[in-house]
Amino acid sequence: MFSNLYKRNVWHAVNSITSMVSVSTPARAVAAPMTTVRYASNFSPRRTKYRKSQKGKIPLPTGGSTKGTTVEFGDYGLRIKEGARLTGRQLTSVFTTLRRKLKTVKGSQMWMRVFPDIPVTTKGNEVRMGKGKGSFEYWACRVPLNRIIFEVSGMRKEIAKEAFRLASYKLPVKTEMVERGAKPIVGAGYIAPTSKKQPSKSDATAKTDA
């Protein structure tokens, strides 16, 4: 019993000292939480192996692969019809537009199929050659044509169509809405034009004789 009473008095003294210190400490002495700015974009990798990278080219699927051309997670998807290098700022704008449109729909979900993880560097105008690579400017990702970049679910088709229509204004390429179960696009999706056979001279003379 004596030990319990002793512990109770000790905890009471510790709590009183803590309250006195918290009251006497001014509010401006408390350190503010650290915040980082990710170059005007919320999407950027936490860590990369290299600080800079080469420009590269946008992949052009020429084989028989159908990767990324169909809806895998949601019910509707936003597919780009041209290959492009999308910046982190553009993807952030599309994400914000879709979230603002779908936040009132109960049970709605959204997925982003691409991520800007390529550092892009720039150099100023009228700069002489040499002196190394330019400084980092923004994050981007190379997206081939006919790839799904965003998917949504849990809503009617009309709402998803309107949301993708608003989001398409934020992208520099043409887009289209794809439903779940649509046929995949093989390769680049090009169809060779059928060449019409030119009539020979013998066929022409036969027709004139007839």
Backbone as CSV, one residue per row, in Angstrom:
resi,resn,N_x,N_y,N_z,CA_x,CA_y,CA_z,C_x,C_y,C_z
1,MET,0.842,-1.211,0.000,0.000,0.000,0.000,0.869,1.250,0.000
2,PHE,1.974,1.195,0.755,2.853,2.352,0.816,3.517,2.587,-0.535
3,SER,3.852,1.492,-1.198,4.492,1.630,-2.510,3.531,2.252,-3.520
4,ASN,2.263,1.857,-3.500,1.288,2.416,-4.437,1.089,3.905,-4.188
5,LEU,1.024,4.306,-2.905,0.876,5.713,-2.576,2.106,6.511,-3.012
6,TYR,3.285,5.912,-2.870,4.512,6.594,-3.278,4.531,6.799,-4.800
7,LYS,4.142,5.757,-5.553,4.101,5.876,-7.011,3.105,6.937,-7.452
8,ARG,1.961,7.012,-6.749,0.940,7.979,-7.099,1.455,9.405,-6.891
9,ASN,2.172,9.632,-5.803,2.721,10.968,-5.535,3.796,11.348,-6.565
10,VAL,4.601,10.374,-6.934,5.652,10.657,-7.923,5.055,11.037,-9.265
11,TRP,4.032,10.295,-9.723,3.400,10.604,-11.011,2.692,11.946,-10.960
12,HIS,2.123,12.285,-9.822,1.468,13.586,-9.676,2.491,14.717,-9.792
13,ALA,3.673,14.522,-9.204,4.709,15.550,-9.289,5.226,15.693,-10.718
14,VAL,5.399,14.574,-11.413,5.874,14.633,-12.799,4.874,15.330,-13.698
15,ASN,3.589,15.046,-13.516,2.558,15.680,-14.336,2.477,17.173,-14.076
16,SER,2.621,17.572,-12.818,2.563,18.996,-12.504,3.743,19.746,-13.110
17,ILE,4.943,19.143,-13.055,6.124,19.785,-13.648,5.972,19.903,-15.165
18,THR,5.427,18.865,-15.793,5.235,18.894,-17.254,4.256,19.974,-17.671
19,SER,3.169,20.124,-16.897,2.185,21.163,-17.212,2.784,22.556,-17.030
20,MET,3.618,22.742,-16.004,4.243,24.043,-15.789,5.199,24.384,-16.928
21,VAL,5.957,23.399,-17.401,6.892,23.654,-18.501,6.150,23.984,-19.780
22,SER,5.040,23.275,-20.053,4.281,23.523,-21.274,3.631,24.890,-21.253
23,VAL,3.211,25.368,-20.080,2.583,26.679,-19.993,3.620,27.780,-20.136
24,SER,4.809,27.593,-19.529,5.825,28.627,-19.571,6.521,28.724,-20.922
25,THR,6.477,27.663,-21.749,7.135,27.689,-23.057,6.320,28.519,-24.025
26,PRO,6.895,29.539,-24.677,6.131,30.339,-25.624,5.765,29.545,-26.856
27,ALA,4.683,29.988,-27.549,4.191,29.259,-28.713,5.159,29.344,-29.874
28,ARG,5.889,30.461,-29.986,6.794,30.607,-31.120,8.037,29.745,-30.987
29,ALA,8.280,29.198,-29.806,9.461,28.357,-29.623,9.243,26.953,-30.163
30,VAL,7.991,26.561,-30.402,7.709,25.229,-30.908,8.079,25.179,-32.374
31,ALA,8.868,24.190,-32.770,9.323,24.089,-34.156,8.176,23.665,-35.056
32,ALA,8.040,24.322,-36.192,7.003,23.984,-37.161,7.380,22.722,-37.906
33,PRO,6.399,21.935,-38.324,6.720,20.704,-39.062,7.399,21.035,-40.384
34,MET,8.345,20.170,-40.761,9.080,20.384,-42.001,8.210,20.019,-43.192
35,THR,8.134,20.884,-44.164,7.380,20.638,-45.386,8.324,20.772,-46.570
36,THR,8.141,19.900,-47.549,8.968,19.919,-48.743,8.117,20.226,-49.957
37,VAL,8.678,20.974,-50.875,8.006,21.302,-52.123,8.596,20.441,-53.219
38,ARG,7.770,19.674,-53.899,8.240,18.745,-54.907,8.086,19.337,-56.305
39,TYR,8.674,20.511,-56.509,8.731,21.125,-57.826,7.337,21.255,-58.448
40,ALA,6.416,21.879,-57.718,5.056,22.186,-58.183,4.295,20.931,-58.596
41,SER,4.628,19.785,-58.060,3.946,18.538,-58.376,3.978,17.628,-57.164
42,ASN,2.862,16.976,-56.908,2.793,16.054,-55.781,3.360,14.683,-56.123
43,PHE,3.580,14.404,-57.397,4.064,13.108,-57.830,5.545,13.210,-58.186
44,SER,6.373,12.554,-57.421,7.792,12.476,-57.697,8.364,11.309,-56.897
45,PRO,9.358,10.642,-57.426,9.932,9.493,-56.704,10.645,9.932,-55.438
46,ARG,10.593,9.094,-54.437,11.265,9.404,-53.173,12.777,9.310,-53.298
47,ARG,13.247,8.404,-54.117,14.696,8.244,-54.280,14.965,7.679,-55.663
48,THR,15.983,8.193,-56.313,16.379,7.705,-57.620,17.854,7.304,-57.584
49,LYS,18.222,6.416,-58.472,19.604,5.939,-58.502,20.536,7.013,-59.043
50,TYR,20.064,7.720,-60.064,20.868,8.766,-60.679,20.131,10.104,-60.605
51,ARG,20.893,11.157,-60.450,20.301,12.482,-60.303,19.749,13.003,-61.625
52,LYS,20.404,12.654,-62.733,19.968,13.081,-64.060,19.942,11.865,-64.988
53,SER,19.236,12.000,-66.088,19.157,10.910,-67.052,19.082,11.485,-68.453
54,GLN,19.290,10.623,-69.431,19.209,11.056,-70.812,17.761,11.272,-71.225
55,LYS,17.586,12.006,-72.317,16.244,12.359,-72.750,15.449,11.136,-73.170
56,GLY,16.035,10.276,-73.975,15.358,9.071,-74.414,14.279,9.350,-75.449
57,LYS,13.605,8.301,-75.858,12.525,8.404,-76.836,11.277,7.733,-76.308
58,ILE,10.139,8.174,-76.813,8.869,7.570,-76.427,8.754,6.207,-77.093
59,PRO,8.525,5.141,-76.350,8.463,3.811,-76.964,7.321,3.708,-77.971
60,LEU,7.579,2.981,-79.043,6.565,2.715,-80.065,6.381,1.209,-80.157
61,PRO,5.277,0.679,-79.627,5.068,-0.775,-79.652,4.818,-1.268,-81.077
62,THR,5.721,-2.083,-81.574,5.588,-2.609,-82.927,5.360,-4.115,-82.957
63,GLY,5.465,-4.782,-81.818,5.274,-6.226,-81.773,3.819,-6.587,-81.507
64,GLY,3.625,-7.702,-80.841,2.280,-8.173,-80.562,1.839,-7.973,-79.134
65,SER,2.498,-7.074,-78.390,2.148,-6.869,-76.998,0.885,-6.012,-76.872
66,THR,0.057,-6.328,-75.864,-1.152,-5.559,-75.568,-1.097,-4.968,-74.163
67,LYS,0.094,-4.841,-73.613,0.256,-4.383,-72.239,-0.233,-2.946,-72.066
68,GLY,-1.046,-2.722,-71.046,-1.483,-1.381,-70.686,-2.545,-0.787,-71.569
69,THR,-3.155,-1.546,-72.465,-4.164,-1.001,-73.370,-5.589,-1.303,-72.940
70,THR,-5.765,-2.037,-71.855,-7.097,-2.386,-71.384,-7.259,-1.976,-69.925
71,VAL,-8.499,-1.918,-69.476,-8.828,-1.557,-68.095,-8.628,-2.784,-67.216
72,GLU,-7.834,-2.639,-66.162,-7.486,-3.765,-65.307,-8.066,-3.659,-63.899
73,PHE,-8.224,-2.460,-63.358,-8.620,-2.286,-61.960,-10.032,-1.742,-61.810
74,GLY,-10.398,-0.755,-62.600,-11.694,-0.109,-62.453,-12.692,-0.554,-63.508
75,ASP,-13.684,0.306,-63.730,-14.717,0.042,-64.725,-14.514,0.845,-66.007
76,TYR,-13.906,2.015,-65.885,-13.677,2.880,-67.042,-12.238,3.399,-66.983
77,GLY,-11.659,3.645,-68.151,-10.286,4.110,-68.216,-10.125,5.235,-69.217
78,LEU,-9.112,6.061,-68.981,-8.757,7.160,-69.874,-7.510,6.749,-70.651
79,ARG,-7.649,6.590,-71.961,-6.573,6.110,-72.809,-6.122,7.209,-73.761
80,ILE,-4.811,7.384,-73.866,-4.281,8.393,-74.772,-4.104,7.760,-76.153
81,LYS,-4.329,8.531,-77.176,-4.265,8.042,-78.553,-2.973,8.443,-79.244
82,GLU,-2.102,9.145,-78.542,-0.817,9.555,-79.080,0.254,9.339,-78.020
83,GLY,1.424,8.958,-78.450,2.534,8.834,-77.520,3.025,10.202,-77.082
84,ALA,3.329,10.347,-75.796,3.734,11.657,-75.282,4.571,11.469,-74.030
85,ARG,5.277,12.527,-73.689,6.003,12.591,-72.422,5.208,13.497,-71.488
86,LEU,4.506,12.893,-70.546,3.642,13.631,-69.628,4.442,14.077,-68.419
87,THR,4.284,15.311,-68.036,5.007,15.866,-66.903,4.247,15.601,-65.615
88,GLY,4.958,15.719,-64.507,4.313,15.534,-63.214,3.250,16.578,-62.939
89,ARG,3.433,17.792,-63.443,2.439,18.841,-63.247,1.149,18.527,-64.004
90,GLN,1.264,17.964,-65.199,0.074,17.600,-65.965,-0.691,16.471,-65.287
91,LEU,0.028,15.459,-64.805,-0.636,14.356,-64.114,-1.276,14.821,-62.818
92,THR,-0.641,15.750,-62.125,-1.239,16.304,-60.911,-2.517,17.053,-61.224
93,SER,-2.531,17.804,-62.327,-3.730,18.539,-62.715,-4.868,17.595,-63.069
94,VAL,-4.556,16.507,-63.782,-5.587,15.529,-64.125,-6.111,14.843,-62.871
95,PHE,-5.209,14.475,-61.978,-5.616,13.824,-60.726,-6.523,14.737,-59.901
96,THR,-6.175,16.012,-59.815,-6.995,16.951,-59.046,-8.361,17.142,-59.681
97,THR,-8.415,17.201,-61.002,-9.695,17.368,-61.695,-10.605,16.170,-61.471
98,LEU,-10.056,14.969,-61.592,-10.864,13.769,-61.372,-11.319,13.662,-59.921
99,ARG,-10.442,13.973,-58.995,-10.817,13.876,-57.584,-11.902,14.884,-57.231
100,ARG,-11.814,16.093,-57.795,-12.831,17.112,-57.524,-14.191,16.699,-58.087
101,LYS,-14.185,16.014,-59.227,-15.433,15.597,-59.844,-16.030,14.373,-59.163
102,LEU,-15.193,13.475,-58.646,-15.675,12.201,-58.117,-15.800,12.177,-56.604
103,LYS,-15.397,13.243,-55.922,-15.451,13.200,-54.460,-16.879,13.188,-53.934
104,THR,-17.853,13.645,-54.735,-19.248,13.634,-54.303,-19.931,12.300,-54.553
105,VAL,-19.283,11.409,-55.308,-19.868,10.098,-55.609,-19.422,9.115,-54.542
106,LYS,-20.353,8.564,-53.823,-20.036,7.646,-52.738,-19.558,6.314,-53.297
107,GLY,-18.436,5.844,-52.787,-17.888,4.567,-53.215,-17.047,4.623,-54.473
108,SER,-16.717,5.809,-54.947,-15.914,5.934,-56.164,-14.437,5.690,-55.845
109,GLN,-13.717,5.141,-56.805,-12.299,4.854,-56.667,-11.566,5.308,-57.923
110,MET,-10.252,5.545,-57.770,-9.446,6.025,-58.884,-8.060,5.403,-58.805
111,TRP,-7.515,5.059,-59.958,-6.179,4.497,-60.069,-5.385,5.273,-61.115
112,MET,-4.097,5.456,-60.855,-3.197,6.073,-61.815,-2.207,5.024,-62.291
113,ARG,-2.191,4.759,-63.599,-1.401,3.670,-64.158,0.021,4.087,-64.533
114,VAL,0.309,5.370,-64.545,1.651,5.852,-64.890,2.167,6.697,-63.741
115,PHE,3.493,6.917,-63.734,4.090,7.708,-62.664,5.304,8.449,-63.213
116,PRO,5.445,9.748,-62.921,6.588,10.511,-63.423,7.841,10.250,-62.599
117,ASP,8.742,9.478,-63.146,9.970,9.125,-62.439,11.223,9.425,-63.248
118,ILE,11.101,10.194,-64.321,12.253,10.520,-65.163,12.608,11.987,-64.959
119,PRO,13.794,12.303,-64.500,14.174,13.715,-64.327,14.491,14.371,-65.674
120,VAL,13.923,15.541,-65.889,14.139,16.300,-67.119,14.947,17.546,-66.775
121,THR,15.989,17.781,-67.527,16.854,18.939,-67.296,16.713,19.926,-68.443
122,THR,16.995,21.191,-68.174,16.936,22.239,-69.188,18.119,23.182,-69.011
123,LYS,18.447,23.844,-70.107,19.480,24.871,-70.094,18.880,26.148,-70.662
124,GLY,19.398,27.266,-70.229,18.863,28.545,-70.648,19.107,28.825,-72.120
125,ASN,18.422,29.837,-72.637,18.589,30.234,-74.025,19.937,30.922,-74.228
126,GLU,20.458,30.770,-75.444,21.704,31.413,-75.841,22.871,31.026,-74.928
127,VAL,22.909,29.749,-74.590,23.992,29.222,-73.762,24.954,28.459,-74.664
128,ARG,26.229,28.698,-74.518,27.224,28.041,-75.354,27.283,26.545,-75.059
129,MET,27.795,25.817,-76.031,27.878,24.370,-75.890,28.911,23.998,-74.829
130,GLY,28.688,22.825,-74.229,29.576,22.363,-73.190,29.091,22.753,-71.815
131,LYS,29.995,22.799,-70.874,29.700,23.172,-69.481,28.781,22.168,-68.790
132,GLY,28.693,20.963,-69.320,27.923,19.935,-68.636,26.439,19.974,-68.946
133,LYS,25.720,19.049,-68.344,24.278,18.923,-68.532,23.549,20.002,-67.754
134,GLY,22.348,20.356,-68.233,21.568,21.401,-67.578,21.079,20.982,-66.205
135,SER,20.466,21.917,-65.506,19.963,21.656,-64.162,18.589,21.004,-64.219
136,PHE,18.232,20.345,-63.133,16.946,19.650,-63.064,15.802,20.649,-63.141
137,GLU,14.742,20.274,-63.904,13.599,21.156,-64.086,12.298,20.536,-63.579
138,TYR,11.953,19.318,-64.015,10.698,18.703,-63.582,10.782,17.196,-63.805
139,TRP,9.779,16.485,-63.281,9.669,15.039,-63.443,8.697,14.733,-64.574
140,ALA,8.936,13.654,-65.281,8.089,13.276,-66.410,8.099,11.767,-66.564
141,CYS,7.231,11.270,-67.458,7.171,9.847,-67.769,6.871,9.693,-69.254
142,ARG,7.483,8.693,-69.870,7.248,8.414,-71.279,6.098,7.423,-71.405
143,VAL,5.033,7.826,-72.085,3.834,6.999,-72.208,3.626,6.684,-73.681
144,PRO,3.672,5.412,-74.087,3.399,5.082,-75.486,1.932,5.320,-75.836
145,LEU,1.611,5.281,-77.115,0.241,5.500,-77.535,-0.628,4.306,-77.152
146,ASN,-1.906,4.566,-77.010,-2.919,3.562,-76.657,-2.703,2.978,-75.267
147,ARG,-2.195,3.780,-74.337,-2.003,3.316,-72.964,-3.033,3.945,-72.036
148,ILE,-3.487,3.175,-71.063,-4.413,3.658,-70.043,-3.597,4.414,-68.990
149,ILE,-4.001,5.643,-68.673,-3.259,6.419,-67.678,-4.058,6.585,-66.388
150,PHE,-5.392,6.595,-66.457,-6.228,6.698,-65.256,-7.410,5.758,-65.396
151,GLU,-7.846,5.222,-64.248,-9.027,4.360,-64.200,-9.910,4.771,-63.027
152,VAL,-11.224,4.620,-63.204,-12.186,4.947,-62.156,-13.216,3.832,-62.081
153,SER,-13.913,3.760,-60.946,-14.976,2.774,-60.753,-15.926,3.276,-59.684
154,GLY,-17.081,2.604,-59.582,-18.061,2.946,-58.563,-18.979,4.087,-58.937
155,MET,-19.274,4.262,-60.212,-20.136,5.370,-60.653,-20.795,4.980,-61.965
156,ARG,-21.758,5.814,-62.367,-22.419,5.588,-63.639,-21.532,6.017,-64.797
157,LYS,-21.854,5.521,-65.968,-21.035,5.798,-67.143,-21.056,7.281,-67.493
158,GLU,-22.199,7.952,-67.287,-22.297,9.369,-67.630,-21.354,10.214,-66.775
159,ILE,-21.247,9.868,-65.479,-20.369,10.631,-64.597,-18.912,10.423,-64.977
160,ALA,-18.545,9.168,-65.269,-17.166,8.890,-65.669,-16.817,9.583,-66.983
161,LYS,-17.751,9.613,-67.905,-17.503,10.274,-69.191,-17.292,11.767,-69.013
162,GLU,-18.089,12.385,-68.149,-17.927,13.820,-67.889,-16.616,14.111,-67.174
163,ALA,-16.237,13.234,-66.238,-14.973,13.437,-65.523,-13.785,13.329,-66.467
164,PHE,-13.794,12.344,-67.350,-12.704,12.203,-68.312,-12.702,13.339,-69.333
165,ARG,-13.862,13.879,-69.637,-13.912,15.009,-70.566,-13.216,16.221,-69.959
166,LEU,-13.463,16.471,-68.683,-12.798,17.594,-68.018,-11.301,17.341,-67.869
167,ALA,-10.935,16.083,-67.616,-9.517,15.771,-67.439,-8.754,15.834,-68.754
168,SER,-9.431,15.581,-69.875,-8.745,15.592,-71.168,-8.250,16.980,-71.536
169,TYR,-8.884,18.029,-70.969,-8.436,19.391,-71.264,-7.078,19.700,-70.627
170,LYS,-6.659,18.896,-69.672,-5.387,19.127,-68.992,-4.214,18.422,-69.661
171,LEU,-4.495,17.636,-70.696,-3.448,16.852,-71.349,-3.157,17.403,-72.740
172,PRO,-1.933,17.296,-73.214,-1.583,17.829,-74.536,-1.834,16.862,-75.682
173,VAL,-2.483,15.717,-75.433,-2.718,14.715,-76.468,-4.199,14.359,-76.504
174,LYS,-4.606,13.687,-77.574,-5.987,13.241,-77.708,-6.222,12.020,-76.829
175,THR,-7.405,11.939,-76.253,-7.743,10.849,-75.345,-9.091,10.249,-75.729
176,GLU,-9.396,9.104,-75.139,-10.680,8.455,-75.324,-11.010,7.646,-74.070
177,MET,-12.300,7.413,-73.841,-12.735,6.627,-72.691,-12.928,5.179,-73.105
178,VAL,-12.448,4.262,-72.281,-12.513,2.836,-72.569,-13.235,2.154,-71.417
179,GLU,-14.146,1.230,-71.743,-14.864,0.477,-70.729,-14.145,-0.841,-70.440
180,ARG,-14.505,-1.405,-69.321,-13.910,-2.692,-68.942,-14.426,-3.782,-69.881
181,GLY,-13.532,-4.613,-70.337,-13.907,-5.670,-71.273,-13.701,-5.299,-72.728
182,ALA,-13.222,-4.086,-73.004,-12.972,-3.700,-74.391,-11.788,-4.485,-74.955
183,LYS,-11.767,-4.617,-76.253,-10.702,-5.376,-76.896,-9.367,-4.649,-76.764
184,PRO,-8.295,-5.375,-76.500,-6.972,-4.725,-76.425,-6.483,-4.327,-77.805
185,ILE,-5.518,-3.439,-77.821,-4.907,-2.978,-79.058,-3.536,-3.636,-79.183
186,VAL,-3.328,-4.307,-80.270,-2.086,-5.028,-80.491,-1.064,-4.088,-81.104
187,GLY,0.108,-4.006,-80.492,1.167,-3.172,-81.025,0.782,-1.712,-81.055
188,ALA,1.104,-1.070,-82.162,0.772,0.347,-82.321,-0.643,0.558,-82.818
189,GLY,-1.333,-0.517,-83.207,-2.715,-0.380,-83.656,-2.868,0.106,-85.070
190,TYR,-1.795,0.073,-85.829,-1.876,0.530,-87.212,-2.414,-0.579,-88.119
191,ILE,-3.207,-0.195,-89.091,-3.747,-1.134,-90.068,-3.224,-0.719,-91.442
192,ALA,-2.552,-1.620,-92.102,-1.983,-1.293,-93.409,-3.098,-1.068,-94.419
193,PRO,-3.046,-0.008,-95.190,-4.106,0.234,-96.178,-4.072,-0.797,-97.287
194,THR,-5.243,-1.204,-97.715,-5.358,-2.188,-98.790,-5.192,-1.482,-100.127
195,SER,-4.211,-1.915,-100.886,-3.946,-1.295,-102.186,-4.838,-1.933,-103.240
196,LYS,-5.529,-1.094,-103.991,-6.402,-1.583,-105.053,-5.570,-1.965,-106.276
197,LYS,-5.919,-3.084,-106.857,-5.187,-3.573,-108.017,-5.556,-2.753,-109.248
198,GLN,-4.529,-2.252,-109.920,-4.758,-1.471,-111.128,-5.095,-2.411,-112.284
199,PRO,-6.120,-2.077,-113.042,-6.470,-2.954,-114.179,-5.382,-2.945,-115.241
200,SER,-5.082,-4.115,-115.751,-4.050,-4.245,-116.780,-4.598,-3.826,-118.152
201,LYS,-3.702,-3.698,-119.125,-4.110,-3.285,-120.464,-4.964,-4.335,-121.146
202,SER,-4.680,-5.624,-120.865,-5.467,-6.678,-121.471,-6.918,-6.645,-120.986
203,ASP,-7.110,-6.346,-119.665,-8.476,-6.233,-119.143,-9.204,-5.056,-119.764
204,ALA,-8.459,-3.935,-119.957,-9.085,-2.752,-120.547,-9.500,-3.010,-121.991
205,THR,-8.649,-3.680,-122.748,-9.002,-3.978,-124.156,-10.146,-4.954,-124.260
206,ALA,-10.207,-5.912,-123.291,-11.313,-6.873,-123.311,-12.641,-6.183,-123.069
207,LYS,-12.647,-5.201,-122.167,-13.884,-4.487,-121.871,-14.327,-3.662,-123.081
208,THR,-13.352,-3.022,-123.795,-13.705,-2.209,-124.953,-14.221,-3.056,-126.105
209,ASP,-13.653,-4.267,-126.271,-14.113,-5.156,-127.318,-15.516,-5.673,-127.067
210,ALA,-15.806,-5.887,-125.762,-17.144,-6.372,-125.423,-18.174,-5.266,-125.659
